């Protein structure tokens, strides 16, 4: 078969090959375009068994076009579909037969780099790039993945994480007309559609903790003081932010089995050392990940934490790796540089935070299924919802999700993200 699939006859011939395992790579209309905005320009597939590669054309102007909906139906019949980023692939096809491949160092071919530099600002960049150059690039990328695919072990928890953040980021955040006053978005076509700006969570981080930086906006660290948050407004009735109180100290308490006398680690510390909660909070945070001040070493929380860090480090050094929470992640010494006991502990806490939050988000998304209200932003210890008043009866159940895990929260609501008030 020829590599380019552009007619119905060629597609039927491809289906007759009864492919069982493929690598699939969607080609967006611009190499940096958010995948939620348009159907891909083309889809590259490679048979894992025969190593034959094909490019199915949907919209590229250099070739005839086949209907993409039938390709989705065909993919559903394939046993295993491997892709560099399953969360991205979800926008074209979402199924449990898809798997993210391990991250590799992906470098564009010389041709793609040339066209990207020259047509950086053109929304139709990928259509300008000759279709054969897309094929050559995908052949190169898939060749790297084929080297290790026989040793690939699917990670079902990873699939859960991908699905959760796919649902959140595709909701987008509604923005006001003042967007350009606060954010210098050179190419809004990459992420802005119908007065909504799209976020994109990067899940390929050492601890599993997702970052969220797309099109020059760091959504995980929006400035609280310069007014930029005023840009984000509800599509429904209100924005509602749920903040987890003393989240890391709470997680550490669970990890080291510290039992709080008051239910609040800061209150505990303040009572023992005679200070108010605000002062106690500052001091606890300074010592949270180790390096405890001499005068506070006898505080039970710090004693247990220090012992845990020492045990963790000894195990890491002895066996060459340490498991994250519930063994869903494993940190290998050979993959980590400049490690020390406190840094390793911080990795474990970030990992614990992520696993815990995935569980919380999964339950909340289930409650919001078929509701107008949506989760629109996640920032480690806070969840932002775009709330419809008709869904107000679901709020008690959402609060119950946190109560079940003995997590304290505060809730703030408002018409703009910068001016939320206690609920």
C-alpha positions as CSV (number, residue, x, y, z in Angstrom):
1,X,0.0,0.0,0.0
2,X,1.0,3.6,-0.6
3,X,1.7,5.7,2.5
4,X,-0.9,8.4,1.7
5,X,-4.6,7.4,2.4
6,X,-6.8,10.0,0.6
7,X,-9.6,8.0,-1.0
8,X,-12.3,5.8,0.3
9,X,-10.9,2.8,-1.6
10,X,-7.5,3.2,0.0
11,X,-9.1,3.5,3.5
12,X,-11.1,0.3,2.9
13,X,-7.9,-1.4,1.8
14,X,-6.2,-0.3,5.1
15,X,-9.1,-1.6,7.1
16,X,-8.8,-5.0,5.4
17,X,-5.3,-5.3,6.8
18,X,-6.9,-5.9,10.2
19,X,-4.3,-3.9,12.2
20,X,-4.2,-4.9,15.9
21,X,-1.6,-2.6,17.4
22,X,-0.8,0.9,16.0
23,X,1.0,4.1,16.9
24,X,-1.2,7.0,16.1
25,X,-0.2,10.7,15.9
26,X,-2.7,13.5,15.2
27,X,-1.3,16.4,13.1
28,X,-2.9,19.7,14.2
29,X,-3.6,22.6,11.9
30,X,-0.9,24.5,13.6
31,X,1.9,22.7,15.4
32,X,1.2,24.6,18.6
33,X,-2.6,24.7,18.4
34,X,-4.7,23.6,21.3
35,X,-6.2,20.2,20.2
36,X,-9.7,21.2,21.5
37,X,-10.2,23.8,18.8
38,X,-10.2,21.9,15.5
39,X,-10.3,18.3,14.2
40,X,-6.7,17.3,13.2
41,X,-5.5,18.1,9.7
42,X,-4.3,14.5,9.3
43,X,-3.8,11.4,11.3
44,X,-0.6,9.3,11.1
45,X,-0.8,5.6,11.9
46,X,2.0,3.0,12.0
47,X,1.5,-0.7,12.3
48,X,3.5,-1.9,15.3
49,X,3.9,-5.4,13.8
50,X,4.8,-4.7,10.1
51,X,6.3,-1.2,10.8
52,X,4.4,0.2,7.8
53,X,3.3,3.8,8.2
54,X,0.4,5.6,6.7
55,X,-1.0,9.2,6.7
56,X,-4.8,9.6,6.6
57,X,-5.7,12.9,5.2
58,X,-8.8,14.8,6.4
59,X,-8.1,18.5,5.4
60,X,-4.7,19.0,3.9
61,X,-5.0,20.8,0.6
62,X,-2.4,18.8,-1.2
63,X,-4.4,15.6,-1.3
64,X,-7.9,14.3,-1.5
65,X,-9.8,13.9,1.7
66,X,-11.5,11.1,3.6
67,X,-14.2,11.6,6.3
68,X,-12.7,11.6,9.7
69,X,-15.7,10.2,11.6
70,X,-15.3,6.8,10.0
71,X,-11.6,6.8,11.1
72,X,-12.8,7.2,14.7
73,X,-15.0,4.2,14.2
74,X,-12.1,2.2,12.8
75,X,-9.8,3.1,15.7
76,X,-12.4,1.7,18.1
77,X,-11.9,-1.7,16.5
78,X,-8.1,-1.8,17.0
79,X,-6.8,-3.7,20.0
80,X,-4.1,-1.2,21.2
81,X,-3.6,2.3,20.0
82,X,-0.3,3.9,21.3
83,X,0.1,7.6,21.0
84,X,2.7,10.1,22.3
85,X,0.1,12.0,24.4
86,X,-3.2,10.2,25.1
87,X,-4.8,13.3,26.6
88,X,-4.2,15.2,23.3
89,X,-5.4,12.1,21.3
90,X,-8.6,12.1,23.4
91,X,-9.8,15.2,21.5
92,X,-9.9,13.1,18.3
93,X,-10.8,9.8,19.8
94,X,-11.5,8.8,23.4
95,X,-11.4,5.1,24.3
96,X,-9.9,2.6,26.7
97,X,-7.9,1.0,23.9
98,X,-5.5,4.0,23.8
99,X,-2.2,4.3,25.7
100,X,0.3,7.1,26.2
101,X,3.8,6.1,25.2
102,X,6.8,6.9,27.4
103,X,8.1,10.4,26.9
104,X,11.0,10.7,24.4
105,X,13.0,13.7,23.2
106,X,11.0,14.7,20.2
107,X,12.8,17.0,17.7
108,X,11.2,18.4,14.7
109,X,12.7,17.6,11.3
110,X,14.7,20.3,9.5
111,X,11.7,20.9,7.2
112,X,9.2,21.4,10.0
113,X,11.6,23.8,11.7
114,X,12.0,25.8,8.5
115,X,8.2,26.2,7.9
116,X,7.6,26.9,11.7
117,X,10.0,29.8,11.7
118,X,8.7,31.3,8.5
119,X,5.0,30.9,9.1
120,X,5.0,31.1,12.9
121,X,1.9,33.4,12.9
122,X,-0.2,31.6,10.3
123,X,-3.1,29.6,11.7
124,X,-2.8,27.3,8.7
125,X,0.9,26.5,9.3
126,X,0.5,22.7,9.0
127,X,-1.4,23.1,5.7
128,X,1.5,25.1,4.3
129,X,4.0,22.3,5.3
130,X,4.0,19.8,2.4
131,X,2.1,16.7,3.4
132,X,5.0,14.4,2.8
133,X,7.1,16.3,5.4
134,X,4.5,15.6,8.0
135,X,4.7,11.9,7.1
136,X,8.5,12.0,7.4
137,X,8.4,13.6,10.8
138,X,5.9,11.1,12.1
139,X,8.0,8.3,10.8
140,X,10.9,9.6,12.7
141,X,8.9,10.0,15.9
142,X,7.3,6.6,15.7
143,X,10.7,5.0,15.0
144,X,11.9,6.1,18.4
145,X,8.9,4.7,20.1
146,X,9.1,1.4,18.3
147,X,12.5,0.7,19.9
148,X,10.9,0.3,23.4
149,X,7.3,-0.6,22.6
150,X,7.8,-4.3,23.3
151,X,8.7,-3.5,26.9
152,X,5.8,-1.1,27.4
153,X,3.6,-1.7,30.5
154,X,0.2,0.1,30.5
155,X,-0.5,2.4,33.4
156,X,-4.2,2.4,34.2
157,X,-3.8,5.2,36.8
158,X,-2.1,7.3,34.3
159,X,-5.2,6.9,32.0
160,X,-7.4,8.1,34.8
161,X,-5.3,11.2,35.3
162,X,-5.3,11.9,31.5
163,X,-9.1,11.6,31.3
164,X,-9.7,13.9,34.3
165,X,-7.5,16.7,33.1
166,X,-8.8,16.3,29.5
167,X,-12.3,16.9,30.8
168,X,-11.2,20.0,32.8
169,X,-9.0,21.7,30.2
170,X,-11.5,21.3,27.4
171,X,-14.1,23.3,29.5
172,X,-11.9,26.4,29.1
173,X,-12.2,29.6,31.1
174,X,-14.6,32.4,29.9
175,X,-12.7,35.7,29.6
176,X,-13.8,39.3,29.4
177,X,-12.9,41.9,26.8
178,X,-10.0,43.1,29.0
179,X,-7.9,40.0,28.3
180,X,-5.3,41.8,26.2
181,X,-4.8,44.5,28.9
182,X,-3.3,41.9,31.2
183,X,-1.9,39.1,29.0
184,X,0.3,39.6,26.0
185,X,-1.0,36.8,23.8
186,X,0.8,37.2,20.5
187,X,-1.2,34.4,18.8
188,X,-4.7,34.1,20.3
189,X,-5.8,31.7,17.7
190,X,-3.8,29.0,19.4
191,X,-6.0,28.9,22.6
192,X,-8.9,31.4,22.4
193,X,-12.2,30.4,21.0
194,X,-15.7,31.8,21.5
195,X,-14.6,34.1,24.4
196,X,-13.1,31.1,26.2
197,X,-9.4,30.5,26.7
198,X,-8.1,27.0,26.9
199,X,-5.7,25.6,29.5
200,X,-3.4,22.7,28.9
201,X,-2.1,20.5,31.7
202,X,1.4,19.0,31.3
203,X,1.4,15.6,33.0
204,X,4.9,14.6,32.1
205,X,6.6,15.9,35.3
206,X,8.8,13.9,37.7
207,X,6.4,13.8,40.6
208,X,3.2,13.5,38.4
209,X,2.2,16.9,39.5
210,X,0.6,18.6,36.5
211,X,1.8,22.1,35.4
212,X,-0.5,24.3,33.4
213,X,1.2,26.8,31.1
214,X,-0.1,27.4,27.6
215,X,0.3,30.2,25.1
216,X,2.3,32.3,27.5
217,X,-0.1,32.1,30.4
218,X,0.9,30.2,33.5
219,X,-2.6,29.3,34.8
220,X,-1.1,27.5,37.8
221,X,0.4,30.8,39.1
222,X,-1.9,33.6,38.1
223,X,-0.9,36.9,39.9
224,X,-3.2,37.7,42.7
225,X,-2.3,41.4,42.9
226,X,-2.0,42.9,39.5
227,X,-5.7,42.6,38.5
228,X,-5.1,39.9,35.8
229,X,-7.6,37.5,37.5
230,X,-10.4,40.0,36.8
231,X,-10.3,38.7,33.2
232,X,-11.8,35.4,34.2
233,X,-15.6,35.5,34.5
234,X,-18.4,32.8,34.7
235,X,-20.2,31.5,31.6
236,X,-23.0,30.5,34.0
237,X,-23.8,32.4,37.2
238,X,-20.8,32.4,39.5
239,X,-17.2,31.4,39.9
240,X,-16.7,29.2,43.0
241,X,-13.2,28.4,44.3
242,X,-12.7,25.6,46.8
243,X,-9.4,26.0,48.7
244,X,-7.9,23.2,50.7
245,X,-6.8,24.5,54.1
246,X,-3.3,23.5,55.3
247,X,-3.2,20.9,52.6
248,X,0.5,19.8,52.7
249,X,0.6,19.7,56.5
250,X,-2.6,17.6,56.5
251,X,-1.1,15.2,53.9
252,X,2.1,14.9,55.8
253,X,0.2,14.2,59.0
254,X,-1.5,11.3,57.3
255,X,1.8,10.1,55.9
256,X,3.7,10.1,59.2
257,X,0.6,9.2,61.3
258,X,0.5,12.4,63.4
259,X,-2.7,12.8,65.4
260,X,-3.7,16.4,65.8
261,X,-5.1,17.5,69.2
262,X,-7.1,20.4,67.6
263,X,-7.6,19.1,64.1
264,X,-5.4,22.0,62.9
265,X,-1.6,21.6,62.8
266,X,-1.1,25.4,63.1
267,X,-3.3,25.5,66.2
268,X,-1.4,22.6,67.7
269,X,1.9,24.3,67.2
270,X,0.6,27.7,68.5
271,X,-0.8,26.1,71.7
272,X,2.5,24.3,72.5
273,X,4.7,27.3,71.9
274,X,2.4,30.2,72.9
275,X,1.7,32.1,69.7
276,X,-1.3,32.9,67.5
277,X,-2.2,30.8,64.4
278,X,-0.8,33.2,61.8
279,X,2.6,33.2,63.4
280,X,2.5,29.4,63.9
281,X,1.6,28.9,60.3
282,X,4.7,30.9,59.1
283,X,7.0,28.9,61.4
284,X,5.5,25.5,60.4
285,X,5.9,26.2,56.7
286,X,9.5,27.2,57.1
287,X,10.2,23.8,58.6
288,X,7.7,21.7,56.7
289,X,10.1,19.7,54.5
290,X,12.9,19.2,57.0
291,X,15.6,21.5,58.5
292,X,13.7,21.8,61.7
293,X,14.8,24.6,64.1
294,X,16.6,23.3,67.2
295,X,14.0,24.8,69.6
296,X,11.1,23.0,67.9
297,X,12.6,19.6,67.4
298,X,10.5,18.1,70.2
299,X,7.2,19.0,68.6
300,X,5.6,15.7,67.8
301,X,4.7,16.5,64.2
302,X,8.4,17.5,63.4
303,X,9.8,14.4,65.3
304,X,7.6,12.1,63.2
305,X,8.4,13.9,60.0
306,X,12.1,13.9,60.6
307,X,12.1,10.2,61.3
308,X,10.0,9.6,58.1
309,X,12.5,11.6,56.0
310,X,15.5,9.7,57.4
311,X,13.8,6.3,56.8
312,X,12.8,7.4,53.3
313,X,16.3,8.5,52.4
314,X,17.9,5.4,53.8
315,X,15.6,3.2,51.7
316,X,16.2,5.3,48.6
317,X,19.9,5.0,48.9
318,X,19.8,1.2,49.7
319,X,17.5,0.0,47.0
320,X,18.1,2.7,44.3
321,X,14.4,3.7,44.1
322,X,11.4,4.7,46.2
323,X,7.8,4.2,45.5
324,X,5.4,7.1,45.5
325,X,1.9,6.9,47.1
326,X,0.1,3.6,46.5
327,X,3.1,2.5,44.3
328,X,1.6,4.4,41.4
329,X,4.8,6.2,40.8
330,X,8.4,5.1,41.3
331,X,11.4,7.4,41.7
332,X,14.7,5.9,40.5
333,X,17.9,7.3,41.9
334,X,19.6,7.0,38.4
335,X,17.0,9.4,36.9
336,X,17.2,12.1,39.6
337,X,20.0,14.6,40.0
338,X,21.3,16.6,43.0
339,X,19.0,14.7,45.4
340,X,19.0,15.2,49.2
341,X,16.6,13.9,51.9
342,X,14.5,17.1,51.9
343,X,14.2,17.2,48.1
344,X,13.1,13.5,48.0
345,X,10.5,14.1,50.7
346,X,9.2,17.1,48.7
347,X,8.8,14.9,45.7
348,X,6.9,12.3,47.7
349,X,4.5,15.0,49.1
350,X,3.9,16.5,45.6
351,X,3.2,13.0,44.4
352,X,0.8,12.3,47.4
353,X,-0.9,15.7,46.6
354,X,-1.5,14.6,43.0
355,X,-2.8,11.2,43.8
356,X,-5.1,12.7,46.5
357,X,-6.4,15.4,44.1
358,X,-7.0,13.0,41.3
359,X,-9.3,11.0,43.7
360,X,-11.1,14.3,44.7
361,X,-11.5,15.5,41.1
362,X,-12.8,12.2,39.9
363,X,-15.6,12.2,42.5
364,X,-16.5,15.8,41.8
365,X,-16.6,15.3,38.0
366,X,-18.9,12.3,38.6
367,X,-21.3,14.6,40.6
368,X,-21.2,17.2,37.9
369,X,-21.9,14.8,35.1
370,X,-24.7,16.1,32.9
371,X,-24.7,19.4,34.9
372,X,-24.2,22.9,33.6
373,X,-21.6,23.6,36.3
374,X,-18.0,22.7,35.3
375,X,-14.6,22.5,36.8
376,X,-12.6,25.1,34.9
377,X,-9.3,25.3,36.7
378,X,-7.2,23.2,39.1
379,X,-4.2,24.7,41.0
380,X,-2.8,22.1,43.4
381,X,-4.7,23.1,46.5
382,X,-7.6,24.8,44.9
383,X,-10.4,23.9,42.4
384,X,-12.3,26.6,40.5
385,X,-15.9,25.8,39.3
386,X,-18.1,27.7,36.9
387,X,-21.3,27.4,38.8
388,X,-24.9,27.4,37.6
389,X,-27.5,28.3,40.2
390,X,-29.7,25.5,39.1
391,X,-27.0,23.1,40.3
392,X,-27.0,24.5,43.9
393,X,-28.3,21.3,45.4
394,X,-25.1,19.5,44.4
395,X,-22.9,21.7,46.6
396,X,-23.5,19.8,49.7
397,X,-22.4,16.6,48.0
398,X,-19.3,18.3,46.7
399,X,-18.4,19.5,50.2
400,X,-19.0,15.9,51.4
401,X,-16.3,14.7,49.1
402,X,-13.7,16.6,51.2
403,X,-15.4,15.7,54.5
404,X,-15.0,12.0,53.7
405,X,-11.3,12.5,53.4
406,X,-11.1,14.7,56.6
407,X,-9.9,17.7,54.5
408,X,-10.7,21.2,55.6
409,X,-11.8,23.7,52.9
410,X,-12.9,27.3,52.4
411,X,-15.3,28.4,49.7
412,X,-15.3,31.7,47.9
413,X,-17.7,32.9,45.2
414,X,-18.1,35.8,42.9
415,X,-18.6,37.2,39.4
416,X,-14.8,37.7,38.7
417,X,-11.9,35.5,39.7
418,X,-10.1,38.5,41.4
419,X,-13.0,39.4,43.7
420,X,-14.3,36.2,45.2
421,X,-15.9,36.5,48.6
422,X,-16.4,33.9,51.4
423,X,-19.4,31.7,50.9
